[in-house]
Amino acid sequence: MAEKCFKYVIVGGGVSAGYAAREFVKHGVKPGELAIISKEAVAPYERPALSKAYLFPEGTARLPGFHVCVGSGGERLLPEWYKENELILRKEVVKADLASKTLATSAGEIFKYHTLIIATGSTVIKLSDFGVQGADAKNIFYLREIDDADKLVEAIKSKKNGKAVVVGGGYIGLELSAALRINNLKVTMVYPEPWCMPRLFTSGIAAFYEDYYRNKGVDIIKGTVAVGFNSDANGEVKEVKLKDGRLLEADIVVVGVGARPLTTLFKGQVEEEKGGIKTDGFFKTSAPDVYAVGDVATFPMKIYNEIRRVEHVDHSRKSAEQAVKAIKASEEGKSIEEYDYLPFFYSRAFDLSWQFYGDNVGDSVLFGDSNPTSPKPKFGSYWVKDGKVVGAFLEAGSPDENKAIAKVARLQPAVGSLDELTKEGLTFACKI
């Protein structure tokens, strides 16, 4: 099979790939210089839609509506936008030889490149990876790609008003529990931690969301895990077995227990750290002309003087843009600023919408109205370390208020007492 050669190749077809492609075009990439190799069947799209509006019974999101780069207010890059470059879909790269700058797909095609961007993202952790009994039954779902979402949509339709069990209390667990409940399924969430979203939420923040979800009809079982599944004669899941001995009836099971970065192709060829591919502030790896962005990149987080890996769409977009700027600057003998990322996370579920900026370390304070039965609850938290505010969270903030908490997390203003900060609440951020 003939080799194909490109100046730039992006491996992966997710959010990072789309934003990198747009940045290349902005910098005047010539027709035929760029290729994106993706195992998915569609052009890059904004992945967060899959756990939100894609699953809604009304006002449903469908492609081409959420192709990149609409998630950040940019233009929508339809498949034809890529026509002057090569968007290679349904092809999985199974071998990468960075020394010879060669990639091979499962179909035996060979691609050569001058500069490579690794944008392979993450894959979901499956219960079958741990040998959980019955975990391969039908109607047990994971959500990562649009194919997964399509299968879940079909199941929601076929199991109308049925029972759903959501395994996991993180991002996916919370967003999918809300989506399933909106579809009028009876939903039970199961997770081992003492409260939901423990990597980010304090117990005080989590208490609001757990009570709000309960008021919406979601049952929550904490402190135990799914250890097995029973299925019927058709192989469809019927029961979830919990470690504490309980059996939960289920027509649909959705699992959200985390993800792992897809770095296997490059093992032994690039330096790794903290589960990802180690890069500098320009997303350059230890291998010549190879960059890594998004979920797979472990990079210097300048604001905290630490090396970190971040799994979030905001970083996927920004790291991709930074890598392309760095590649083009290097070609032109110019320099650019190092990546200076402020961690940002957000979520929307039911009528709720929160944003978080910064670092959730140190002491925390809770302010505002966090009563889940209030007509319009609005509350937040600050994290204080060494006398400075280092992180800020806000539920139901306006665009200006969200900008204010971002500014606080970036500037890290000194604070007197925690009691004063609690009393001031949002006013503290808005006056900075």
LOTOR-479444 format. One line per 10 residues: number of its first residue (from 1); for each residue z, x, y of C-alpha. Coordinates in nm, 3 decimals. Each point is the difference from the previous one (the first is absolute). Last residue first. Example, Ala and Ser with C-alpha at 12.3 -4.5 7.8 and 13.67 -1.06 7.14 Angstrom:
LOTOR-479444
2 = 0.714:1.367:-0.106 | 0.066:-0.137:-0.344 .
end
This chain:
LOTOR-479444
432 = 4.282:-1.158:4.272 | 0.109:-0.342:0.137 | -0.159:-0.203:-0.280 | 0.164:0.202:-0.275 | 0.357:-0.053:0.121 | -0.076:-0.365:0.086 | -0.078:-0.058:-0.369 | 0.365:0.030:-0.092 | 0.229:0.067:0.295 | 0.308:-0.120:-0.187 .
422 = -0.086:0.196:-0.316 | -0.068:0.312:0.207 | 0.334:-0.038:0.176 | 0.180:-0.029:-0.334 | -0.187:0.304:-0.135 | 0.138:0.205:0.287 | -0.185:0.222:0.244 | -0.368:0.039:-0.086 | -0.241:0.286:0.046 | -0.369:-0.090:0.006 .
412 = -0.221:0.081:-0.301 | -0.333:0.013:0.191 | -0.222:-0.108:-0.292 | 0.240:-0.253:-0.154 | 0.073:-0.147:0.345 | -0.371:-0.022:0.080 | -0.069:-0.185:-0.324 | 0.282:-0.243:0.088 | -0.166:-0.066:0.337 | -0.347:-0.045:-0.147 .
402 = 0.143:-0.265:-0.231 | 0.155:-0.171:0.302 | -0.334:0.002:0.181 | -0.183:-0.149:-0.299 | 0.271:-0.269:-0.033 | 0.270:0.057:-0.262 | 0.071:-0.246:-0.280 | 0.206:0.244:-0.209 | 0.068:0.342:0.150 | 0.088:0.336:-0.154 .
392 = 0.079:0.327:0.182 | 0.053:0.359:-0.111 | 0.123:0.329:0.144 | 0.246:-0.116:0.267 | 0.193:0.311:0.101 | 0.372:0.090:-0.028 | -0.053:0.236:-0.295 | -0.171:-0.280:-0.194 | -0.028:-0.363:0.108 | -0.205:-0.266:-0.179 .
382 = -0.078:-0.313:0.201 | -0.031:-0.351:-0.138 | -0.170:-0.324:0.095 | 0.026:-0.373:0.046 | -0.197:-0.314:0.075 | 0.051:-0.327:-0.185 | -0.204:-0.293:0.132 | 0.136:-0.336:-0.121 | 0.315:0.176:-0.129 | 0.063:-0.052:-0.374 .
372 = -0.055:0.368:-0.086 | 0.276:0.105:0.245 | -0.094:0.349:0.113 | 0.029:-0.073:0.370 | 0.017:0.328:0.193 | 0.136:0.342:-0.091 | 0.065:0.205:-0.314 | 0.126:0.358:0.030 | -0.079:0.295:-0.224 | 0.163:0.338:-0.054 .
362 = -0.213:0.294:-0.113 | -0.350:-0.022:-0.146 | -0.273:-0.265:0.019 | -0.263:0.216:0.172 | -0.256:-0.110:0.257 | -0.160:-0.337:0.056 | 0.048:-0.336:-0.170 | -0.187:-0.326:0.054 | 0.076:-0.352:-0.116 | -0.187:-0.328:-0.036 .
352 = 0.137:-0.324:-0.139 | -0.162:-0.342:-0.020 | -0.054:0.032:-0.379 | -0.057:0.373:-0.051 | -0.118:0.276:0.234 | 0.083:0.368:-0.040 | 0.020:0.316:0.204 | 0.053:0.372:-0.040 | -0.041:0.282:0.249 | 0.097:0.367:-0.035 .
342 = -0.080:0.193:0.321 | -0.273:0.253:-0.075 | -0.075:0.313:0.195 | -0.311:0.145:-0.162 | -0.070:0.343:0.149 | -0.196:0.005:0.325 | -0.366:0.101:-0.011 | -0.182:0.332:0.009 | -0.365:0.090:0.056 | -0.233:0.233:-0.189 .
332 = -0.259:-0.276:-0.039 | 0.027:-0.018:-0.378 | 0.381:0.013:0.021 | 0.003:-0.282:0.256 | -0.217:-0.213:-0.233 | 0.232:0.050:-0.296 | 0.312:-0.053:0.213 | -0.135:-0.326:0.149 | -0.087:-0.111:-0.355 | 0.352:0.078:-0.124 .
322 = 0.166:-0.178:0.297 | -0.203:-0.318:-0.053 | 0.096:-0.013:-0.368 | 0.367:0.069:0.086 | -0.001:-0.287:0.249 | -0.139:-0.267:-0.231 | 0.205:0.087:-0.308 | 0.308:0.049:0.224 | -0.026:-0.359:0.123 | -0.078:-0.127:-0.351 .
312 = 0.326:0.129:-0.144 | 0.109:0.237:-0.275 | 0.142:0.302:0.182 | 0.058:0.350:-0.142 | 0.238:0.228:0.184 | 0.056:0.363:0.108 | 0.268:0.016:0.267 | 0.033:0.107:0.365 | 0.110:-0.355:0.089 | -0.257:-0.070:0.276 .
302 = -0.252:0.238:-0.159 | -0.035:-0.176:-0.333 | -0.167:0.283:-0.188 | -0.224:-0.143:-0.273 | 0.008:-0.116:-0.361 | -0.336:-0.173:-0.046 | -0.080:-0.232:-0.293 | 0.085:-0.328:0.175 | -0.237:0.057:0.293 | -0.197:0.322:0.041 .
292 = -0.095:0.319:-0.187 | -0.236:0.270:0.133 | -0.205:0.257:-0.193 | -0.217:0.261:0.175 | 0.181:0.290:-0.175 | 0.286:-0.106:-0.232 | 0.357:0.018:0.137 | -0.046:-0.343:0.158 | -0.112:-0.088:0.352 | 0.156:-0.322:0.129 .
282 = -0.009:0.126:0.363 | 0.380:0.035:0.023 | -0.006:0.201:-0.324 | -0.046:-0.138:-0.348 | 0.188:-0.013:-0.331 | -0.149:-0.239:-0.255 | 0.258:-0.259:-0.100 | 0.305:-0.049:-0.222 | 0.242:0.174:0.235 | -0.217:0.313:0.019 .
272 = -0.333:0.105:-0.147 | -0.217:0.306:0.051 | -0.362:-0.050:-0.096 | -0.207:0.084:-0.311 | 0.270:-0.032:-0.267 | -0.019:-0.378:0.005 | -0.299:-0.127:0.202 | -0.118:-0.287:-0.219 | 0.363:-0.103:-0.064 | 0.073:-0.079:0.368 .
262 = 0.000:-0.380:0.002 | 0.325:-0.076:0.182 | 0.251:-0.215:-0.188 | 0.087:-0.361:0.073 | 0.306:-0.220:0.000 | 0.169:-0.275:-0.197 | -0.211:-0.297:0.105 | -0.062:-0.219:-0.304 | -0.132:-0.355:0.020 | 0.071:-0.233:-0.291 .
252 = -0.174:-0.337:-0.035 | 0.079:-0.296:-0.225 | 0.363:0.108:-0.026 | 0.322:-0.129:-0.154 | 0.289:0.238:0.056 | 0.216:0.124:-0.290 | 0.340:0.148:0.082 | 0.151:0.279:-0.208 | 0.119:0.226:0.282 | -0.299:0.227:-0.061 .
242 = -0.235:-0.287:0.083 | -0.260:-0.152:-0.230 | -0.291:-0.165:0.178 | -0.148:-0.303:-0.170 | -0.340:-0.168:-0.047 | -0.260:0.274:0.039 | -0.341:-0.093:-0.132 | -0.109:0.146:-0.336 | -0.170:-0.321:-0.105 | 0.269:-0.067:-0.264 .
232 = 0.269:0.020:0.270 | 0.157:0.308:0.161 | 0.346:0.154:0.019 | 0.065:0.279:0.249 | 0.241:0.293:-0.003 | 0.260:0.210:0.183 | -0.020:-0.156:0.346 | 0.272:0.146:0.220 | 0.353:-0.083:0.122 | 0.217:0.032:0.309 .
222 = -0.150:-0.283:0.202 | -0.138:-0.343:-0.086 | -0.157:-0.186:0.293 | -0.128:-0.358:-0.013 | -0.264:-0.082:0.262 | 0.025:-0.353:0.144 | -0.070:0.067:0.368 | 0.375:0.003:0.068 | 0.030:0.269:-0.268 | -0.264:0.203:0.183 .
212 = 0.192:-0.025:0.328 | 0.322:0.097:-0.178 | -0.163:0.310:-0.152 | -0.168:0.087:0.330 | 0.322:-0.021:0.203 | 0.212:0.185:-0.257 | -0.258:0.282:-0.008 | 0.057:0.085:0.367 | 0.376:0.020:-0.050 | -0.025:0.194:-0.329 .
202 = -0.211:0.258:0.184 | -0.373:-0.024:-0.055 | -0.234:0.298:-0.045 | 0.024:0.150:-0.349 | 0.208:-0.300:-0.110 | -0.285:-0.249:0.047 | 0.207:-0.283:-0.158 | 0.374:0.027:-0.071 | 0.240:0.125:-0.269 | -0.290:0.164:-0.187 .
192 = -0.118:-0.108:-0.345 | -0.269:-0.250:0.101 | -0.105:-0.349:-0.107 | -0.168:-0.258:0.224 | -0.037:-0.358:-0.124 | -0.275:-0.227:0.135 | -0.084:-0.365:-0.064 | -0.365:-0.020:0.099 | -0.099:-0.200:0.306 | -0.279:0.231:0.123 .
182 = 0.226:0.091:0.294 | 0.253:0.106:-0.268 | -0.256:0.235:-0.155 | -0.077:0.158:0.339 | 0.371:0.042:0.084 | 0.079:0.159:-0.338 | -0.308:0.218:0.050 | 0.120:0.140:0.333 | 0.355:0.066:-0.121 | -0.092:0.156:-0.333 .
172 = -0.285:0.205:0.146 | 0.221:0.156:0.268 | 0.302:0.057:-0.225 | 0.205:-0.229:-0.221 | -0.170:0.046:-0.336 | -0.103:-0.230:-0.286 | -0.132:-0.329:0.137 | 0.033:-0.293:-0.240 | -0.227:-0.299:0.053 | 0.042:-0.355:-0.128 .
162 = -0.273:-0.261:0.024 | -0.105:-0.236:0.282 | -0.365:0.080:-0.081 | -0.037:0.248:-0.285 | -0.382:0.007:0.010 | -0.022:0.043:0.377 | 0.270:0.269:0.019 | -0.165:0.172:-0.300 | -0.338:0.009:0.175 | 0.158:0.149:0.315 .
152 = 0.176:0.264:-0.213 | -0.328:0.106:-0.160 | -0.166:0.026:0.342 | 0.293:0.207:0.134 | -0.028:0.251:-0.284 | -0.376:0.032:0.060 | 0.073:0.061:0.371 | 0.207:0.305:-0.081 | 0.371:0.082:-0.021 | 0.191:-0.299:-0.131 .
142 = 0.151:-0.014:-0.345 | -0.011:-0.308:-0.220 | 0.146:-0.129:-0.325 | -0.213:-0.306:-0.076 | -0.100:0.121:-0.349 | 0.251:0.208:-0.196 | -0.014:0.382:0.024 | 0.370:0.030:0.091 | 0.104:-0.151:-0.335 | 0.276:0.260:-0.055 .
132 = 0.044:0.246:0.287 | -0.150:0.333:-0.115 | 0.076:0.179:0.327 | -0.366:0.025:0.108 | -0.034:-0.365:-0.118 | 0.219:-0.093:0.297 | -0.279:0.121:0.225 | 0.031:0.234:0.300 | -0.279:-0.089:0.239 | -0.261:0.258:0.098 .
122 = -0.002:0.195:0.321 | -0.251:0.129:0.252 | -0.310:0.197:-0.107 | -0.081:0.118:0.352 | -0.080:0.366:-0.076 | -0.233:0.118:0.277 | -0.249:0.266:-0.112 | -0.207:0.240:0.210 | -0.316:0.180:-0.121 | -0.073:-0.242:-0.281 .
112 = -0.168:-0.015:-0.340 | -0.023:-0.321:-0.202 | -0.078:-0.022:-0.371 | -0.067:-0.328:-0.179 | 0.127:-0.027:-0.358 | 0.076:-0.373:0.000 | 0.375:0.074:0.014 | -0.065:0.188:0.323 | -0.012:0.377:0.060 | 0.102:0.189:0.314 .
102 = -0.099:0.357:0.094 | 0.120:0.233:0.274 | -0.023:0.300:-0.239 | 0.366:0.097:0.053 | 0.101:-0.364:0.059 | -0.109:-0.113:-0.344 | 0.068:-0.374:-0.007 | -0.041:-0.212:-0.310 | 0.029:-0.375:-0.062 | -0.149:-0.132:0.325 .
92 = -0.036:-0.374:-0.049 | -0.317:-0.176:0.102 | -0.004:-0.374:0.071 | -0.123:0.062:0.357 | -0.187:0.293:0.158 | -0.013:-0.048:0.377 | -0.258:0.253:0.113 | -0.074:0.056:0.364 | -0.255:-0.170:0.222 | 0.073:-0.330:-0.178 .
82 = 0.378:0.004:0.058 | -0.006:-0.281:0.257 | -0.188:-0.211:-0.259 | 0.325:-0.041:-0.199 | 0.175:-0.157:0.303 | 0.217:0.215:0.225 | 0.203:-0.242:0.210 | 0.060:0.142:0.347 | 0.349:0.106:0.100 | 0.320:-0.195:0.067 .
72 = 0.209:0.211:-0.236 | -0.042:-0.226:-0.302 | -0.364:-0.069:0.094 | -0.114:0.349:-0.111 | -0.062:-0.055:-0.287 | -0.130:-0.301:-0.192 | 0.216:-0.305:0.054 | -0.239:-0.290:0.057 | -0.276:0.114:-0.238 | 0.190:-0.082:-0.211 .
62 = 0.247:-0.285:-0.031 | 0.317:-0.099:0.184 | 0.135:-0.351:-0.067 | 0.091:-0.226:0.289 | 0.138:-0.238:-0.262 | 0.124:0.060:-0.358 | 0.110:0.352:0.097 | -0.056:0.283:-0.249 | -0.247:0.206:0.204 | 0.217:-0.071:0.307 .
52 = 0.288:0.226:-0.113 | 0.021:0.235:-0.297 | -0.373:0.077:0.002 | -0.023:0.020:0.380 | 0.197:0.329:-0.007 | -0.304:0.178:-0.157 | -0.220:0.002:0.311 | -0.344:0.050:-0.154 | -0.228:0.283:-0.111 | -0.339:-0.118:-0.139 .
42 = 0.010:-0.195:-0.326 | -0.025:0.069:-0.373 | 0.294:0.241:-0.021 | -0.030:0.338:-0.171 | -0.091:0.158:0.332 | -0.207:0.305:0.092 | -0.058:0.027:0.375 | -0.292:0.223:0.102 | -0.078:0.164:0.334 | -0.286:0.224:0.115 .
32 = -0.284:-0.243:-0.076 | -0.046:-0.119:0.359 | 0.163:0.243:0.246 | 0.371:-0.014:0.088 | 0.032:-0.050:0.375 | 0.374:0.028:0.059 | 0.042:-0.378:0.023 | -0.184:-0.022:-0.334 | 0.252:0.238:-0.159 | 0.287:-0.206:0.146 .
22 = -0.143:-0.321:-0.148 | -0.029:0.166:-0.341 | 0.361:0.124:0.021 | 0.119:-0.353:0.082 | -0.185:-0.143:-0.300 | 0.120:0.270:-0.240 | 0.361:-0.032:0.116 | 0.002:-0.376:-0.066 | -0.128:0.027:-0.355 | -0.315:0.140:-0.158 .
12 = 0.114:0.324:-0.160 | -0.154:0.347:-0.004 | -0.149:0.076:0.343 | -0.292:0.245:-0.007 | -0.134:0.196:0.297 | -0.303:0.229:0.019 | -0.158:-0.178:-0.293 | -0.182:0.116:-0.312 | -0.117:-0.214:-0.289 | -0.048:0.165:-0.338 .
2 = -0.268:-0.122:-0.234 | 0.100:-0.141:-0.341 .
end
